[in-house]
């Protein structure tokens, strides 16, 4: 069965510092992988997704993620964090075509300090 | 519409009452999903609709929960005889094709008192 682990519940970084949010998945075949961001009181917004091809994917707001099959990971990165990046970040895995639903991690809350 | 619309945005109900939550997906999106987000938890899959196929109800937590999708568009999630543990944010999402990236609505925050 698919599952997603986000080992960091809460991360605090200084504005301008680099960021890496960890995501590990469990899935037998090639997964479809997603990162979503949820600002307070808002729905989830898609940051980026990986289906196939280049394992380094670029997303919106300056985020990128790298798919590493050997480590079953899909970590999210940003070279320089802005105060507006403070939010909850969710990693998700899906089956791809014919998929019924996505499986989400429990999320990582990002706090940005001045 | 331009995005996924959910109503109401907030709902407070008394324990034991029934509630209906509405989701208007993006026009043309064939797949529609309901998720539940409890405080401090990830997203819990509830139900999935794809076109005219029978819905995948495998995530519904009890028979008090049901959902329908009329005309392949608007969906209603109904919770009967609400309990305090039903308090959560209920999120709806739609996508062009199953497995694609979702577009989420802003959710309905349900509070059962």
Interface residues (C-beta under 8 A of the other chain):
Chain A: X4 X32 X34 X36 X41 X42 X43 X44 X45 X46 X49 X90 X92 X94 X95 X96 X97 X98 X99 X100 X101 X102 X103 X104 X105 X106 X107
Chain B: X4 X33 X35 X41 X42 X43 X45 X48 X50 X56 X58 X59 X91 X93 X97 X98 X99 X101 X102 X103 X104 X105 X106 X107
